[in-house]
Amino acid sequence: MVDVSTQHKPELAHHIRQGMAWLSASAEGENTAALSYAAFELRLAVERLAVHYWAAVLDRKLEEHDLRDIESFKRVEHRIYQLAGHQRQIDAHFEFMRIVLGAMKIDMPLHAPKIGELSKYWHKCSELCHIAWPLSCSVREVRKTAFSALTEVAQSLSTQVAGLGWPVLKDAAFADLRSRFIAGEATADDVLAHVRRTGLWAQAEFADGTPPQFVGKPVLPDASEDNT
């Protein structure tokens, strides 16, 4: 019996676990129907992660009209690029946040979302959700290639889910510094100087009602640092 849930769950890793269970049941691709189910679950996992990223950069409560956007992966992908910029800007945003986390001695994974990679994975999974796959899977090399591709998807998605998500900046001055860093107008040294000048601390908040907790080492404002 395949260890899959018979009910959908909202957590980010749910469809990844489902896909991995079907991959395990596929006997490395020999059980081809199991690969089809794995592909379907992993495609849902890609879409779920994309919606998670989109909701983070949207940075407001979802409204009824927003639900139309999540009906199409391409539409969600487009919305992310509209709000966050293209991949170079996304990578720079996450590099900026790694500098900030490093200043507070917070050693936690922070993986920049690869939106183009998600799109590639979505298409890979979709190929196994169409009739061409059942009609071609009698070829052993086709089965091996499909199993390898889906395993890569599952592992990559697991890594992304294990990260800290998509940090959103609320402070206007800090957000402006981030924008200048992305544009190449500020350096890592500029970011650290700003942190030392203003001070910085971090607090983790939990969706399950667990009380917030301070994390890392607070950076106290340095009176010797100024804007002159």
Protein Blocks (a to p, Z undefined) as FASTA:
>chain_A
ZZddfbdcfbfklmmmmmmmmmmmnonolammlmmmmmmmmmmmmmmmmmmmmmmmnopa
cdfklmmmmmpmklmmmmmmmmnopfklmmmmmmmmmmmmmmnopacddddddfklmmmm
mmmmmmmmcfklmmmmmpmklmmmmmmmmmmmmmmmmmmmmmnbjaddfblklmmmmmmm
mnopacfklmmmmmmmnopadddddfklpacddehjdddddfkbcfZZ
